[in-house]
């Protein structure tokens, strides 16, 4: 995601300015977590003033919610578009590829939706849950189709596979954070090899 320098802070449209602020904030929140990020830190990285951020987003919480809607919509839309092979074992690789491609310029975007330090209730939690539930529902549908194709209609098997999938994706993303040298193409190939070795790809 593009970072804004101190130059060129004037003559920028509101839409472009908001996007620039969100780009910076997504990386800050994703890298450090909601609790450890200040509006001052985001403003400093964006090369703008704190009051300008408050004028656009009202509060730190408002900025976080804007980041959640930005990355959540991108991720949900990309995963939905990767369902052309839904019900096949290749669907898992397609889904991971879609996620990698969506966040390749800011790998911390995934962490914005899965920050354990968020308050348990409120607007931020509601926004996060909206996209988590969308992603979980698509994962559950893919798992159900895969098991149905294998003649498995046990609801607990379906539930377990969905849980394994959700946690596996988060584990893969965390591993990628720790290995920044790995490109999207390399991650796709790596996951495809592992899924093939496990007999699910």
N, CA and C atoms as a LAMMPS dump frame, in Angstrom:
ITEM: TIMESTEP
0
ITEM: NUMBER OF ATOMS
603
ITEM: BOX BOUNDS ff ff ff
-5.0000000000000000e+02 5.0000000000000000e+02
-5.0000000000000000e+02 5.0000000000000000e+02
-5.0000000000000000e+02 5.0000000000000000e+02
ITEM: ATOMS id mol type element x y z
1 1 1 N 0.831 -1.192 0
2 1 2 C 0 0 0
3 1 3 C 0.874 1.253 0
4 2 1 N 0.402 2.262 -0.634
5 2 2 C 1.172 3.466 -0.842
6 2 3 C 1.251 4.294 0.431
7 3 1 N 2.456 4.784 0.735
8 3 2 C 2.635 5.663 1.873
9 3 3 C 2.791 7.095 1.391
10 4 1 N 2.271 7.995 2.15
11 4 2 C 2.26 9.4 1.773
12 4 3 C 3.464 10.124 2.353
13 5 1 N 4.142 10.921 1.569
14 5 2 C 5.226 11.734 2.08
15 5 3 C 4.718 13.076 2.554
16 6 1 N 5.606 13.859 3.131
17 6 2 C 5.191 15.158 3.652
18 6 3 C 4.894 16.147 2.534
19 7 1 N 5.545 15.917 1.388
20 7 2 C 5.297 16.821 0.277
21 7 3 C 3.939 16.517 -0.332
22 8 1 N 3.382 17.505 -0.93
23 8 2 C 2.125 17.31 -1.649
24 8 3 C 0.925 17.142 -0.761
25 9 1 N 0.919 17.749 0.415
26 9 2 C -0.223 17.603 1.309
27 9 3 C -1.362 18.532 0.935
28 10 1 N -1.113 19.475 0.049
29 10 2 C -2.17 20.376 -0.408
30 10 3 C -2.604 19.978 -1.814
31 11 1 N -3.813 20.364 -2.151
32 11 2 C -4.309 20.091 -3.497
33 11 3 C -4.672 18.646 -3.736
34 12 1 N -4.905 17.886 -2.667
35 12 2 C -5.301 16.489 -2.797
36 12 3 C -6.785 16.373 -2.491
37 13 1 N -7.529 15.644 -3.328
38 13 2 C -8.968 15.507 -3.11
39 13 3 C -9.247 14.76 -1.816
40 14 1 N -10.437 14.963 -1.279
41 14 2 C -10.809 14.284 -0.033
42 14 3 C -10.754 12.766 -0.194
43 15 1 N -11.229 12.253 -1.323
44 15 2 C -11.219 10.809 -1.552
45 15 3 C -9.799 10.268 -1.544
46 16 1 N -8.909 10.952 -2.254
47 16 2 C -7.512 10.513 -2.297
48 16 3 C -6.853 10.63 -0.933
49 17 1 N -7.16 11.727 -0.233
50 17 2 C -6.576 11.918 1.098
51 17 3 C -7.034 10.815 2.052
52 18 1 N -8.325 10.499 2.045
53 18 2 C -8.822 9.443 2.92
54 18 3 C -8.143 8.114 2.602
55 19 1 N -7.981 7.825 1.327
56 19 2 C -7.352 6.563 0.93
57 19 3 C -5.898 6.53 1.391
58 20 1 N -5.208 7.641 1.264
59 20 2 C -3.813 7.7 1.7
60 20 3 C -3.698 7.473 3.2
61 21 1 N -4.593 8.089 3.956
62 21 2 C -4.587 7.914 5.411
63 21 3 C -4.891 6.457 5.766
64 22 1 N -5.877 5.883 5.115
65 22 2 C -6.247 4.496 5.387
66 22 3 C -5.094 3.552 5.04
67 23 1 N -4.408 3.808 3.93
68 23 2 C -3.269 2.972 3.561
69 23 3 C -2.232 2.928 4.679
70 24 1 N -1.919 4.103 5.216
71 24 2 C -0.945 4.188 6.303
72 24 3 C -1.486 3.517 7.559
73 25 1 N -2.734 3.809 7.885
74 25 2 C -3.331 3.277 9.112
75 25 3 C -3.452 1.757 9.078
76 26 1 N -3.776 1.192 7.931
77 26 2 C -3.882 -0.268 7.823
78 26 3 C -2.553 -0.914 8.182
79 27 1 N -1.473 -0.36 7.663
80 27 2 C -0.164 -0.937 7.986
81 27 3 C 0.172 -0.754 9.46
82 28 1 N -0.123 0.414 10.014
83 28 2 C 0.164 0.655 11.425
84 28 3 C -0.66 -0.264 12.327
85 29 1 N -1.96 -0.329 12.086
86 29 2 C -2.828 -1.179 12.907
87 29 3 C -2.487 -2.654 12.724
88 30 1 N -2.244 -3.048 11.478
89 30 2 C -1.938 -4.442 11.219
90 30 3 C -0.603 -4.873 11.798
91 31 1 N 0.361 -3.997 11.757
92 31 2 C 1.697 -4.325 12.251
93 31 3 C 1.759 -4.311 13.777
94 32 1 N 1.135 -3.32 14.397
95 32 2 C 1.299 -3.114 15.837
96 32 3 C 0.07 -3.464 16.672
97 33 1 N -1.111 -3.566 16.039
98 33 2 C -2.334 -3.826 16.785
99 33 3 C -3.009 -2.535 17.195
100 34 1 N -4.326 -2.607 17.304
101 34 2 C -5.116 -1.409 17.614
102 34 3 C -4.631 -0.706 18.876
103 35 1 N -4.393 -1.448 19.934
104 35 2 C -4.079 -0.86 21.236
105 35 3 C -2.763 -0.094 21.242
106 36 1 N -1.848 -0.437 20.348
107 36 2 C -0.503 0.149 20.377
108 36 3 C -0.289 1.231 19.326
109 37 1 N -1.354 1.622 18.644
110 37 2 C -1.244 2.647 17.607
111 37 3 C -1.97 3.907 18.052
112 38 1 N -1.357 5.053 17.804
113 38 2 C -1.981 6.336 18.113
114 38 3 C -2.289 7.086 16.828
115 39 1 N -3.239 7.988 16.916
116 39 2 C -3.547 8.842 15.765
117 39 3 C -2.328 9.68 15.415
118 40 1 N -1.571 10.084 16.431
119 40 2 C -0.36 10.873 16.198
120 40 3 C 0.639 10.1 15.349
121 41 1 N 0.772 8.787 15.604
122 41 2 C 1.702 7.97 14.832
123 41 3 C 1.26 7.857 13.379
124 42 1 N -0.031 7.685 13.156
125 42 2 C -0.55 7.603 11.792
126 42 3 C -0.337 8.928 11.071
127 43 1 N -0.629 10.029 11.764
128 43 2 C -0.463 11.353 11.161
129 43 3 C 0.996 11.602 10.797
130 44 1 N 1.903 11.218 11.689
131 44 2 C 3.327 11.433 11.433
132 44 3 C 3.785 10.656 10.201
133 45 1 N 3.347 9.415 10.076
134 45 2 C 3.738 8.608 8.915
135 45 3 C 3.112 9.13 7.633
136 46 1 N 1.902 9.683 7.747
137 46 2 C 1.219 10.2 6.559
138 46 3 C 1.669 11.607 6.197
139 47 1 N 2.413 12.241 7.108
140 47 2 C 2.885 13.595 6.839
141 47 3 C 1.79 14.634 6.899
142 48 1 N 0.801 14.405 7.771
143 48 2 C -0.306 15.342 7.93
144 48 3 C -0.532 15.602 9.418
145 49 1 N -1.517 16.402 9.735
146 49 2 C -1.782 16.736 11.137
147 49 3 C -2.822 15.809 11.748
148 50 1 N -2.772 15.653 13.067
149 50 2 C -3.805 14.892 13.775
150 50 3 C -5.198 15.471 13.55
151 51 1 N -5.371 16.796 13.63
152 51 2 C -6.714 17.349 13.414
153 51 3 C -7.314 16.975 12.065
154 52 1 N -6.461 16.83 11.045
155 52 2 C -6.983 16.453 9.732
156 52 3 C -7.571 15.04 9.789
157 53 1 N -6.892 14.136 10.456
158 53 2 C -7.418 12.774 10.593
159 53 3 C -8.732 12.79 11.364
160 54 1 N -8.773 13.552 12.452
161 54 2 C -10.006 13.633 13.231
162 54 3 C -11.144 14.249 12.409
163 55 1 N -10.807 15.18 11.529
164 55 2 C -11.859 15.81 10.722
165 55 3 C -12.458 14.83 9.723
166 56 1 N -11.68 13.826 9.325
167 56 2 C -12.163 12.83 8.373
168 56 3 C -12.831 11.637 9.06
169 57 1 N -12.27 11.203 10.193
170 57 2 C -12.699 9.94 10.795
171 57 3 C -13.247 10.081 12.223
172 58 1 N -13.244 11.278 12.775
173 58 2 C -13.8 11.586 14.096
174 58 3 C -12.957 11.102 15.264
175 59 1 N -12.396 9.907 15.17
176 59 2 C -11.688 9.325 16.31
177 59 3 C -10.773 8.21 15.826
178 60 1 N -9.953 7.706 16.734
179 60 2 C -9.128 6.539 16.421
180 60 3 C -10.017 5.348 16.078
181 61 1 N -11.098 5.182 16.826
182 61 2 C -12.034 4.088 16.537
183 61 3 C -12.64 4.229 15.143
184 62 1 N -12.997 5.463 14.783
185 62 2 C -13.555 5.697 13.46
186 62 3 C -12.568 5.379 12.362
187 63 1 N -11.299 5.704 12.593
188 63 2 C -10.247 5.38 11.624
189 63 3 C -10.097 3.871 11.497
190 64 1 N -10.134 3.178 12.629
191 64 2 C -9.998 1.724 12.585
192 64 3 C -11.162 1.096 11.816
193 65 1 N -12.372 1.573 12.081
194 65 2 C -13.542 1.045 11.38
195 65 3 C -13.405 1.257 9.874
196 66 1 N -12.903 2.413 9.471
197 66 2 C -12.705 2.678 8.046
198 66 3 C -11.695 1.692 7.456
199 67 1 N -10.644 1.384 8.214
200 67 2 C -9.645 0.41 7.764
201 67 3 C -10.261 -0.978 7.637
202 68 1 N -11.1 -1.35 8.603
203 68 2 C -11.754 -2.653 8.574
204 68 3 C -12.637 -2.776 7.338
205 69 1 N -13.428 -1.752 7.053
206 69 2 C -14.305 -1.814 5.881
207 69 3 C -13.489 -1.874 4.587
208 70 1 N -12.371 -1.172 4.569
209 70 2 C -11.531 -1.17 3.361
210 70 3 C -10.953 -2.564 3.099
211 71 1 N -10.232 -3.115 4.076
212 71 2 C -9.584 -4.404 3.849
213 71 3 C -10.598 -5.541 3.858
214 72 1 N -11.65 -5.415 4.68
215 72 2 C -12.646 -6.473 4.742
216 72 3 C -13.366 -6.663 3.427
217 73 1 N -13.756 -5.568 2.802
218 73 2 C -14.445 -5.661 1.514
219 73 3 C -13.53 -6.241 0.443
220 74 1 N -12.265 -5.814 0.424
221 74 2 C -11.323 -6.34 -0.559
222 74 3 C -11.134 -7.84 -0.393
223 75 1 N -10.949 -8.278 0.853
224 75 2 C -10.724 -9.698 1.098
225 75 3 C -11.968 -10.529 0.786
226 76 1 N -13.123 -10.074 1.246
227 76 2 C -14.352 -10.827 1.005
228 76 3 C -14.649 -10.933 -0.488
229 77 1 N -14.464 -9.841 -1.206
230 77 2 C -14.731 -9.859 -2.643
231 77 3 C -13.748 -10.775 -3.383
232 78 1 N -12.485 -10.749 -2.982
233 78 2 C -11.483 -11.565 -3.667
234 78 3 C -11.708 -13.051 -3.399
235 79 1 N -12.071 -13.385 -2.158
236 79 2 C -12.341 -14.789 -1.84
237 79 3 C -13.594 -15.262 -2.567
238 80 1 N -14.613 -14.415 -2.646
239 80 2 C -15.83 -14.782 -3.372
240 80 3 C -15.532 -15.036 -4.842
241 81 1 N -14.648 -14.235 -5.415
242 81 2 C -14.315 -14.378 -6.836
243 81 3 C -13.489 -15.629 -7.11
244 82 1 N -12.913 -16.216 -6.059
245 82 2 C -12.052 -17.393 -6.233
246 82 3 C -12.821 -18.7 -6.116
247 83 1 N -14.145 -18.639 -6.228
248 83 2 C -14.962 -19.825 -5.993
249 83 3 C -15.311 -20.58 -7.274
250 84 1 N -14.598 -20.291 -8.363
251 84 2 C -14.94 -20.95 -9.627
252 84 3 C -14.696 -22.457 -9.559
253 85 1 N -13.765 -22.881 -8.681
254 85 2 C -13.514 -24.319 -8.537
255 85 3 C -14.024 -24.817 -7.184
256 86 1 N -15.037 -24.12 -6.664
257 86 2 C -15.61 -24.494 -5.373
258 86 3 C -16.11 -25.926 -5.408
259 87 1 N -15.817 -26.642 -4.328
260 87 2 C -16.207 -28.041 -4.274
261 87 3 C -15.108 -28.977 -4.709
262 88 1 N -14.039 -28.417 -5.283
263 88 2 C -12.887 -29.227 -5.676
264 88 3 C -11.743 -28.963 -4.707
265 89 1 N -10.771 -29.838 -4.716
266 89 2 C -9.638 -29.665 -3.817
267 89 3 C -8.775 -28.469 -4.208
268 90 1 N -8.895 -28.007 -5.452
269 90 2 C -8.122 -26.848 -5.892
270 90 3 C -8.661 -25.543 -5.318
271 91 1 N -9.876 -25.586 -4.762
272 91 2 C -10.494 -24.375 -4.226
273 91 3 C -9.663 -23.773 -3.103
274 92 1 N -9.044 -24.597 -2.267
275 92 2 C -8.226 -24.088 -1.159
276 92 3 C -7.058 -23.263 -1.683
277 93 1 N -6.403 -23.758 -2.718
278 93 2 C -5.282 -23.015 -3.304
279 93 3 C -5.775 -21.729 -3.939
280 94 1 N -6.901 -21.788 -4.638
281 94 2 C -7.465 -20.579 -5.249
282 94 3 C -7.772 -19.525 -4.188
283 95 1 N -8.333 -19.959 -3.062
284 95 2 C -8.682 -19.024 -1.997
285 95 3 C -7.441 -18.382 -1.402
286 96 1 N -6.435 -19.179 -1.105
287 96 2 C -5.193 -18.633 -0.551
288 96 3 C -4.528 -17.685 -1.545
289 97 1 N -4.534 -18.04 -2.817
290 97 2 C -3.958 -17.163 -3.841
291 97 3 C -4.683 -15.828 -3.879
292 98 1 N -6.007 -15.859 -3.77
293 98 2 C -6.788 -14.625 -3.772
294 98 3 C -6.417 -13.751 -2.585
295 99 1 N -6.257 -14.367 -1.419
296 99 2 C -5.881 -13.601 -0.221
297 99 3 C -4.486 -13.028 -0.372
298 100 1 N -3.545 -13.849 -0.818
299 100 2 C -2.167 -13.363 -1
300 100 3 C -2.131 -12.185 -1.96
301 101 1 N -2.843 -12.303 -3.058
302 101 2 C -2.833 -11.254 -4.08
303 101 3 C -3.442 -9.965 -3.549
304 102 1 N -4.506 -10.094 -2.763
305 102 2 C -5.184 -8.919 -2.217
306 102 3 C -4.298 -8.139 -1.265
307 103 1 N -3.522 -8.841 -0.448
308 103 2 C -2.743 -8.159 0.593
309 103 3 C -1.246 -8.11 0.293
310 104 1 N -0.837 -8.437 -0.931
311 104 2 C 0.588 -8.545 -1.21
312 104 3 C 1.341 -7.233 -0.993
313 105 1 N 0.663 -6.087 -1.128
314 105 2 C 1.34 -4.805 -0.92
315 105 3 C 1.261 -4.34 0.527
316 106 1 N 0.485 -5.032 1.343
317 106 2 C 0.416 -4.734 2.777
318 106 3 C -0.06 -5.993 3.494
319 107 1 N 0.88 -6.855 3.799
320 107 2 C 0.533 -8.161 4.367
321 107 3 C -0.13 -8.056 5.728
322 108 1 N 0.011 -6.908 6.37
323 108 2 C -0.584 -6.728 7.689
324 108 3 C -2.085 -6.471 7.61
325 109 1 N -2.618 -6.312 6.41
326 109 2 C -4.051 -6.039 6.275
327 109 3 C -4.887 -7.138 6.909
328 110 1 N -4.464 -8.386 6.744
329 110 2 C -5.208 -9.502 7.324
330 110 3 C -5.347 -9.342 8.836
331 111 1 N -4.271 -8.859 9.485
332 111 2 C -4.261 -8.727 10.942
333 111 3 C -5.256 -7.684 11.44
334 112 1 N -5.651 -6.742 10.586
335 112 2 C -6.637 -5.738 10.992
336 112 3 C -7.968 -6.413 11.338
337 113 1 N -8.313 -7.474 10.616
338 113 2 C -9.56 -8.192 10.88
339 113 3 C -9.434 -9.194 12.023
340 114 1 N -8.198 -9.53 12.383
341 114 2 C -8.001 -10.587 13.382
342 114 3 C -7.095 -10.107 14.514
343 115 1 N -7.393 -8.916 15.012
344 115 2 C -6.633 -8.324 16.11
345 115 3 C -7.23 -8.794 17.44
346 116 1 N -6.494 -9.568 18.238
347 116 2 C -7.053 -10.082 19.499
348 116 3 C -7.244 -9.014 20.566
349 117 1 N -6.66 -7.819 20.349
350 117 2 C -6.732 -6.77 21.366
351 117 3 C -7.95 -5.863 21.225
352 118 1 N -8.788 -6.11 20.223
353 118 2 C -9.963 -5.253 20.043
354 118 3 C -10.932 -5.411 21.209
355 119 1 N -11.657 -4.345 21.544
356 119 2 C -12.699 -4.461 22.577
357 119 3 C -13.714 -5.531 22.183
358 120 1 N -14.317 -6.218 23.16
359 120 2 C -15.242 -7.317 22.851
360 120 3 C -16.583 -6.873 22.281
361 121 1 N -16.892 -5.595 22.361
362 121 2 C -18.168 -5.098 21.841
363 121 3 C -17.984 -3.681 21.325
364 122 1 N -18.933 -3.24 20.521
365 122 2 C -18.87 -1.884 19.986
366 122 3 C -18.765 -1.86 18.481
367 123 1 N -18.647 -0.675 17.933
368 123 2 C -18.657 -0.502 16.477
369 123 3 C -17.501 -1.222 15.801
370 124 1 N -16.31 -1.167 16.397
371 124 2 C -15.168 -1.843 15.787
372 124 3 C -15.386 -3.345 15.747
373 125 1 N -15.823 -3.905 16.862
374 125 2 C -16.07 -5.347 16.912
375 125 3 C -17.165 -5.739 15.922
376 126 1 N -18.211 -4.942 15.806
377 126 2 C -19.284 -5.236 14.86
378 126 3 C -18.769 -5.239 13.427
379 127 1 N -17.92 -4.261 13.104
380 127 2 C -17.376 -4.177 11.747
381 127 3 C -16.488 -5.376 11.443
382 128 1 N -15.625 -5.726 12.385
383 128 2 C -14.742 -6.878 12.211
384 128 3 C -15.561 -8.154 12.05
385 129 1 N -16.553 -8.331 12.897
386 129 2 C -17.369 -9.546 12.837
387 129 3 C -18.118 -9.674 11.517
388 130 1 N -18.533 -8.55 10.953
389 130 2 C -19.227 -8.579 9.667
390 130 3 C -18.397 -9.293 8.612
391 131 1 N -17.117 -8.931 8.512
392 131 2 C -16.258 -9.521 7.479
393 131 3 C -15.739 -10.892 7.883
394 132 1 N -15.475 -11.089 9.162
395 132 2 C -15.079 -12.426 9.606
396 132 3 C -16.174 -13.438 9.288
397 133 1 N -17.411 -13.045 9.546
398 133 2 C -18.528 -13.954 9.295
399 133 3 C -18.696 -14.226 7.809
400 134 1 N -18.495 -13.204 6.976
401 134 2 C -18.577 -13.416 5.527
402 134 3 C -17.503 -14.39 5.062
403 135 1 N -16.278 -14.194 5.548
404 135 2 C -15.183 -15.074 5.157
405 135 3 C -15.399 -16.485 5.702
406 136 1 N -15.88 -16.563 6.947
407 136 2 C -16.128 -17.866 7.552
408 136 3 C -17.224 -18.615 6.808
409 137 1 N -18.267 -17.902 6.412
410 137 2 C -19.364 -18.538 5.689
411 137 3 C -18.89 -19.101 4.356
412 138 1 N -18.019 -18.372 3.666
413 138 2 C -17.501 -18.884 2.397
414 138 3 C -16.608 -20.08 2.626
415 139 1 N -15.813 -20.034 3.712
416 139 2 C -14.979 -21.184 4.033
417 139 3 C -15.815 -22.401 4.376
418 140 1 N -16.879 -22.182 5.147
419 140 2 C -17.762 -23.286 5.53
420 140 3 C -18.445 -23.898 4.305
421 141 1 N -18.84 -23.033 3.364
422 141 2 C -19.497 -23.527 2.152
423 141 3 C -18.544 -24.374 1.324
424 142 1 N -17.294 -23.911 1.228
425 142 2 C -16.3 -24.681 0.483
426 142 3 C -16.012 -26.02 1.134
427 143 1 N -15.908 -26.012 2.464
428 143 2 C -15.658 -27.255 3.192
429 143 3 C -16.826 -28.22 3.027
430 144 1 N -18.04 -27.686 3.085
431 144 2 C -19.236 -28.52 2.953
432 144 3 C -19.307 -29.177 1.579
433 145 1 N -18.992 -28.387 0.542
434 145 2 C -19.033 -28.94 -0.812
435 145 3 C -17.961 -30.01 -1.001
436 146 1 N -16.792 -29.783 -0.411
437 146 2 C -15.711 -30.748 -0.531
438 146 3 C -16.093 -32.073 0.136
439 147 1 N -16.629 -31.991 1.35
440 147 2 C -17.013 -33.206 2.065
441 147 3 C -18.213 -33.886 1.412
442 148 1 N -19.145 -33.074 0.937
443 148 2 C -20.312 -33.65 0.26
444 148 3 C -19.887 -34.451 -0.969
445 149 1 N -18.884 -33.913 -1.669
446 149 2 C -18.372 -34.618 -2.84
447 149 3 C -17.732 -35.946 -2.495
448 150 1 N -17.263 -36.036 -1.248
449 150 2 C -16.654 -37.286 -0.78
450 150 3 C -17.681 -38.18 -0.091
451 151 1 N -18.962 -37.762 -0.104
452 151 2 C -20.015 -38.545 0.499
453 151 3 C -20.093 -38.433 2.011
454 152 1 N -19.489 -37.4 2.577
455 152 2 C -19.48 -37.196 4.026
456 152 3 C -20.532 -36.152 4.386
457 153 1 N -21.567 -36.59 5.086
458 153 2 C -22.614 -35.658 5.479
459 153 3 C -22.683 -35.477 6.992
460 154 1 N -21.624 -35.865 7.701
461 154 2 C -21.578 -35.714 9.156
462 154 3 C -21.418 -34.234 9.496
463 155 1 N -22.39 -33.609 10.176
464 155 2 C -22.3 -32.177 10.468
465 155 3 C -21.104 -31.804 11.338
466 156 1 N -20.685 -32.714 12.213
467 156 2 C -19.511 -32.417 13.041
468 156 3 C -18.228 -32.45 12.213
469 157 1 N -18.163 -33.326 11.221
470 157 2 C -17.017 -33.315 10.304
471 157 3 C -16.951 -31.983 9.57
472 158 1 N -18.102 -31.523 9.129
473 158 2 C -18.166 -30.248 8.414
474 158 3 C -17.716 -29.104 9.324
475 159 1 N -18.195 -29.11 10.551
476 159 2 C -17.83 -28.058 11.5
477 159 3 C -16.338 -28.094 11.805
478 160 1 N -15.795 -29.284 12.021
479 160 2 C -14.37 -29.416 12.332
480 160 3 C -13.503 -28.952 11.165
481 161 1 N -13.844 -29.369 9.949
482 161 2 C -13.043 -28.964 8.797
483 161 3 C -13.066 -27.449 8.621
484 162 1 N -14.223 -26.841 8.847
485 162 2 C -14.304 -25.381 8.742
486 162 3 C -13.401 -24.719 9.779
487 163 1 N -13.404 -25.222 11.012
488 163 2 C -12.54 -24.657 12.05
489 163 3 C -11.066 -24.836 11.692
490 164 1 N -10.716 -25.996 11.203
491 164 2 C -9.322 -26.244 10.799
492 164 3 C -8.918 -25.275 9.704
493 165 1 N -9.805 -25.071 8.736
494 165 2 C -9.503 -24.17 7.62
495 165 3 C -9.305 -22.739 8.098
496 166 1 N -10.217 -22.242 8.939
497 166 2 C -10.124 -20.857 9.412
498 166 3 C -8.805 -20.623 10.151
499 167 1 N -8.442 -21.531 11.03
500 167 2 C -7.205 -21.373 11.795
501 167 3 C -5.977 -21.561 10.912
502 168 1 N -6.089 -22.445 9.926
503 168 2 C -4.962 -22.672 9.029
504 168 3 C -4.646 -21.423 8.218
505 169 1 N -5.673 -20.734 7.731
506 169 2 C -5.442 -19.515 6.948
507 169 3 C -4.75 -18.461 7.807
508 170 1 N -5.207 -18.28 9.034
509 170 2 C -4.578 -17.303 9.919
510 170 3 C -3.134 -17.688 10.203
511 171 1 N -2.864 -18.982 10.397
512 171 2 C -1.494 -19.436 10.642
513 171 3 C -0.602 -19.17 9.427
514 172 1 N -1.147 -19.411 8.248
515 172 2 C -0.384 -19.15 7.015
516 172 3 C -0.048 -17.664 6.902
517 173 1 N -1.013 -16.801 7.191
518 173 2 C -0.776 -15.369 7.086
519 173 3 C 0.262 -14.905 8.111
520 174 1 N 0.19 -15.43 9.321
521 174 2 C 1.188 -15.061 10.33
522 174 3 C 2.58 -15.515 9.926
523 175 1 N 2.653 -16.695 9.325
524 175 2 C 3.946 -17.181 8.85
525 175 3 C 4.493 -16.255 7.766
526 176 1 N 3.621 -15.783 6.901
527 176 2 C 4.049 -14.88 5.822
528 176 3 C 4.55 -13.56 6.393
529 177 1 N 3.907 -13.07 7.466
530 177 2 C 4.39 -11.839 8.102
531 177 3 C 5.85 -12.018 8.518
532 178 1 N 6.185 -13.21 9.006
533 178 2 C 7.513 -13.48 9.542
534 178 3 C 8.532 -13.829 8.467
535 179 1 N 8.077 -13.982 7.237
536 179 2 C 8.957 -14.312 6.115
537 179 3 C 8.686 -13.357 4.955
538 180 1 N 9.028 -12.081 5.13
539 180 2 C 8.705 -11.061 4.125
540 180 3 C 9.407 -11.253 2.784
541 181 1 N 10.395 -12.134 2.752
542 181 2 C 11.085 -12.388 1.489
543 181 3 C 10.252 -13.245 0.539
544 182 1 N 9.199 -13.857 1.051
545 182 2 C 8.379 -14.742 0.229
546 182 3 C 7.373 -13.931 -0.593
547 183 1 N 7.398 -14.136 -1.903
548 183 2 C 6.476 -13.429 -2.787
549 183 3 C 5.126 -14.132 -2.811
550 184 1 N 4.149 -13.463 -3.413
551 184 2 C 2.825 -14.072 -3.57
552 184 3 C 2.919 -15.376 -4.35
553 185 1 N 3.676 -15.372 -5.437
554 185 2 C 3.821 -16.574 -6.256
555 185 3 C 4.481 -17.698 -5.467
556 186 1 N 5.492 -17.355 -4.677
557 186 2 C 6.171 -18.368 -3.872
558 186 3 C 5.25 -18.944 -2.802
559 187 1 N 4.442 -18.074 -2.184
560 187 2 C 3.513 -18.553 -1.167
561 187 3 C 2.447 -19.464 -1.78
562 188 1 N 1.955 -19.082 -2.95
563 188 2 C 0.959 -19.918 -3.625
564 188 3 C 1.54 -21.292 -3.927
565 189 1 N 2.758 -21.319 -4.485
566 189 2 C 3.394 -22.591 -4.827
567 189 3 C 3.675 -23.419 -3.576
568 190 1 N 4.103 -22.749 -2.506
569 190 2 C 4.409 -23.454 -1.261
570 190 3 C 3.153 -24.107 -0.684
571 191 1 N 2.066 -23.336 -0.638
572 191 2 C 0.817 -23.873 -0.094
573 191 3 C 0.267 -24.991 -0.962
574 192 1 N 0.407 -24.853 -2.279
575 192 2 C -0.055 -25.91 -3.183
576 192 3 C 0.718 -27.199 -2.925
577 193 1 N 2.038 -27.081 -2.712
578 193 2 C 2.841 -28.277 -2.425
579 193 3 C 2.394 -28.941 -1.123
580 194 1 N 2.177 -28.114 -0.102
581 194 2 C 1.785 -28.664 1.193
582 194 3 C 0.407 -29.326 1.142
583 195 1 N -0.537 -28.671 0.471
584 195 2 C -1.875 -29.246 0.361
585 195 3 C -1.855 -30.542 -0.444
586 196 1 N -1.01 -30.598 -1.462
587 196 2 C -0.872 -31.811 -2.244
588 196 3 C -0.291 -32.933 -1.389
589 197 1 N 0.719 -32.586 -0.592
590 197 2 C 1.351 -33.589 0.278
591 197 3 C 0.377 -34.112 1.324
592 198 1 N -0.544 -33.243 1.752
593 198 2 C -1.531 -33.641 2.757
594 198 3 C -2.722 -34.381 2.132
595 199 1 N -2.723 -34.415 0.789
596 199 2 C -3.795 -35.121 0.116
597 199 3 C -5.055 -34.315 -0.051
598 200 1 N -4.946 -32.944 0.102
599 200 2 C -6.132 -32.089 -0.023
600 200 3 C -5.952 -31.073 -1.13
601 201 1 N -4.937 -31.148 -1.913
602 201 2 C -4.707 -30.163 -2.952
603 201 3 C -4.428 -30.802 -4.278
